[in-house]
Amino acid sequence: HIPLSGRNPRLRELLGIRPHVLVLNKMDLADPRRQPVSAAQRGGWGRRCTRAAPGCSGRLGWALGLGRSTRARSPRFQNADYCIMVIGVPNTGKSSLINSLRRLHLKKGKATAVGGEPGITKALLTRIQVCEEPLMYLLDTPGVLPPRLKDVETGLKLALCGAIRDHLVGEDVMADYLLYTLNRLRQFSYVQRYGLPEPCDDIRHVLKHVALTLGRTHKVKVLTGTGNVNVTMLDYSAAAYELIRAFRAGRLGRVTLD
């Protein structure tokens, strides 16, 4: 969803000239009509741009090839092992990448916990073997956001993709920005999905249809002249959360926010 906004510029500065690979994960959610990163935009971010396939997360072929060529050039590196740190903003699939590479090359199960929200990885873990030839380890790390975001829209993009906890931004604000973005990109799959007659830019109207379609309601006590009465009302907060979840799961179409 966010091949540009989903990068921490501070990490780019710290990397300097160190060899690194830029992995664009979750490409099954991106709009195939939009090139996620051009050569000009990518400048300085990696020797190769690896776009991971769903459920596989790529092979990091450049890193493996580097290790094999180094061993072939010099006998003293025959028994060398390689350790690579996996870094990035929260909830971009770092742990999933490690587990996928482990399954691909070692045919073993997952070694690090994954989840659909930021903060699952809370500390630097021990190195995890992902390949035998060459002997290669990956280090899983907690997601790191820049100390200050460059603008509000970047923050909203990060929040929509789960890099920032929902309650820190507000589901209603995120849903409003999501609706604006879908309309701007002419992605109108939400119209049929939630039974709207036509595209709409009124988030309250859309959330009403979401709540009606999915049956999201809650009971509220109303004080009347004869006492308290329980009234069933539409739950707009739950509807906003459902709309965001549908976007993250790709059920509203393939969207590139950048």
C-alpha positions in Angstrom: 0.0 0.0 0.0 2.7 2.5 1.0 6.0 1.8 -0.8 7.2 5.4 -0.2 5.5 6.5 3.0 6.3 3.1 4.6 10.0 3.9 4.9 11.8 5.5 7.8 14.1 8.2 6.4 16.2 7.9 9.5 17.1 4.3 8.7 18.2 5.4 5.2 20.7 7.8 6.8 22.0 5.2 9.2 22.5 2.6 6.5 24.9 4.8 4.6 26.9 2.7 2.1 26.2 -0.6 3.9 24.9 -3.2 1.4 21.1 -3.7 1.8 18.1 -5.0 0.0 14.8 -3.2 -0.2 11.9 -5.6 0.2 8.4 -4.5 -0.9 6.2 -6.9 1.0 2.4 -7.6 0.6 2.4 -6.8 -3.1 -0.9 -8.7 -3.5 -2.5 -5.6 -1.9 -0.9 -3.1 -4.3 -2.5 -1.7 -7.4 -0.8 -3.5 -10.3 -1.5 -0.5 -12.6 0.7 1.7 -10.4 4.5 1.2 -10.4 5.3 1.2 -6.6 8.8 2.4 -6.9 10.6 3.9 -9.9 14.3 3.8 -10.4 14.5 7.5 -9.6 12.4 7.3 -6.4 14.4 4.2 -5.2 17.8 5.9 -5.6 20.1 4.9 -2.8 17.7 2.5 -1.1 19.2 -0.8 -2.2 21.2 -2.8 -4.7 18.1 -4.6 -5.7 14.4 -4.2 -5.2 12.8 -7.5 -4.2 9.0 -7.6 -4.5 7.8 -10.5 -2.4 5.0 -12.8 -3.6 2.1 -13.5 -1.3 3.0 -16.1 1.3 6.5 -16.5 0.0 8.2 -13.1 0.8 10.9 -13.6 -1.9 14.3 -15.2 -1.6 16.6 -12.3 -1.1 18.6 -13.7 -4.0 21.1 -10.8 -4.0 22.1 -11.5 -0.4 22.4 -15.2 -1.0 24.4 -14.7 -4.2 26.7 -12.3 -2.4 27.4 -14.9 0.3 28.1 -17.7 -2.3 30.4 -15.5 -4.4 32.4 -14.4 -1.4 33.0 -18.0 -0.4 34.0 -18.9 -3.9 36.6 -16.1 -4.1 38.5 -16.8 -1.0 39.1 -20.1 0.9 39.2 -18.2 4.3 35.4 -17.5 3.9 34.5 -21.2 3.3 33.2 -21.6 6.9 31.9 -18.0 7.2 28.3 -17.3 8.2 26.3 -14.2 7.5 24.0 -12.2 9.7 21.4 -9.8 8.3 19.2 -7.4 10.3 15.6 -7.0 9.1 14.5 -3.4 9.8 11.6 -1.2 8.9 8.5 0.6 10.2 6.0 -1.5 12.4 3.7 -4.1 10.9 5.3 -4.3 7.5 5.9 -8.1 7.6 9.4 -8.3 8.9 8.7 -11.4 11.1 6.6 -12.9 8.3 9.6 -12.5 5.9 11.9 -14.3 8.3 9.4 -17.2 8.8 8.8 -17.5 5.0 12.5 -17.7 4.2 12.9 -20.3 7.0 10.1 -22.4 5.5 11.5 -21.9 1.9 15.1 -22.9 2.5 15.1 -25.0 5.7 11.5 -26.5 5.5 11.0 -25.6 9.1 8.1 -23.8 10.9 8.0 -20.2 12.1 10.6 -19.0 14.6 9.1 -15.6 15.5 5.6 -14.4 16.4 3.6 -12.5 13.9 0.4 -10.4 14.1 -1.8 -7.9 12.4 -1.0 -5.0 14.6 2.2 -3.1 15.5 4.3 -4.0 18.5 4.3 -7.8 18.2 8.1 -7.9 18.2 9.1 -5.9 21.3 12.9 -6.6 21.5 15.8 -7.6 19.4 15.6 -11.4 19.1 18.4 -14.0 18.8 19.5 -14.6 15.3 17.4 -17.0 13.3 18.9 -19.4 10.8 17.1 -19.2 7.4 19.6 -20.8 5.0 22.4 -23.5 5.1 24.2 -22.7 1.9 25.6 -20.2 2.6 25.0 -20.3 6.4 22.8 -17.2 6.9 21.0 -15.8 9.9 18.4 -13.0 10.1 17.8 -10.8 13.1 14.2 -9.7 13.8 13.8 -6.2 15.2 10.9 -4.1 16.5 9.4 -1.7 14.0 10.8 1.9 14.2 9.0 5.0 13.1 10.7 8.4 12.6 10.5 10.6 15.6 8.5 13.2 13.6 6.4 12.5 10.5 6.8 14.9 7.7 3.0 15.6 7.3 -0.4 14.5 8.5 -1.2 12.6 5.3 1.8 10.3 5.8 0.6 9.6 9.3 -2.8 8.7 8.0 -1.3 6.3 5.4 0.8 4.6 8.1 -2.2 4.3 10.4 -4.4 2.8 7.6 -1.7 0.1 7.1 -1.4 -0.7 10.8 2.0 0.9 11.4 0.4 3.2 14.1 -2.1 1.9 16.6 -5.7 2.7 15.6 -6.7 4.4 18.8 -3.9 6.9 18.5 -5.5 8.3 15.4 -9.1 7.3 15.7 -11.0 4.9 13.5 -13.5 7.6 12.4 -10.6 9.8 11.1 -8.9 6.9 9.4 -12.2 5.7 7.8 -12.9 9.3 6.5 -9.4 9.5 4.9 -9.8 6.0 3.4 -13.1 7.0 1.8 -11.5 10.1 0.4 -8.6 8.0 -1.0 -10.8 5.4 -2.6 -12.9 8.0 -4.3 -9.8 9.9 -5.5 -8.4 6.7 -7.0 -11.8 5.8 -8.4 -11.9 2.5 -6.4 -15.6 2.1 -5.9 -15.8 -1.5 -4.9 -17.2 -0.4 -1.5 -20.4 0.8 -3.2 -21.5 -2.7 -4.2 -20.0 -4.4 -1.1 -22.1 -2.3 1.3 -25.2 -1.7 -0.8 -24.8 2.0 -1.6 -26.7 3.3 -4.6 -23.6 5.3 -5.8 -20.2 6.5 -4.7 -20.4 8.9 -1.8 -18.0 11.3 0.0 -20.1 11.5 3.2 -18.4 9.1 5.7 -21.4 9.0 8.0 -23.7 7.9 5.2 -21.2 5.2 4.2 -20.7 4.0 7.7 -24.5 3.8 8.1 -24.7 1.4 5.2 -21.7 -0.6 6.6 -23.4 -0.9 9.9 -26.7 -2.0 8.3 -25.1 -4.5 6.0 -23.0 -6.1 8.8 -25.5 -5.7 11.6 -23.2 -3.5 13.8 -25.4 -2.1 16.5 -25.3 -1.4 20.2 -27.8 -0.7 22.9 -27.9 2.8 24.5 -29.9 3.8 27.6 -32.1 6.8 27.0 -33.6 8.7 29.9 -37.3 9.4 29.3 -40.2 10.7 31.3 -41.1 7.2 32.3 -37.6 6.0 33.1 -34.6 4.5 31.3 -35.3 2.9 27.9 -32.8 0.7 26.0 -32.6 1.9 22.4 -30.7 0.0 19.7 -28.6 2.2 17.6 -26.1 1.8 14.8 -22.5 1.4 15.9 -20.6 3.8 13.8 -17.2 3.1 15.5 -17.6 -0.6 14.8 -18.5 0.1 11.2 -15.4 2.3 10.8 -13.2 -0.5 12.1 -14.8 -3.0 9.8 -14.2 -0.7 6.8 -10.5 -0.3 7.8 -10.2 -4.1 8.3 -11.7 -4.8 4.8 -9.2 -2.4 3.3 -6.2 -4.0 5.0 -7.4 -7.5 3.9 -7.7 -6.4 0.3 -11.5 -6.8 0.2 -11.9 -3.2 -1.1 -9.6 -3.8 -4.1 -5.9 -3.5 -4.7 -4.9 0.0 -3.7 -1.6 1.9 -3.6 -1.8 4.9 -1.4 1.4 6.6 -2.5 
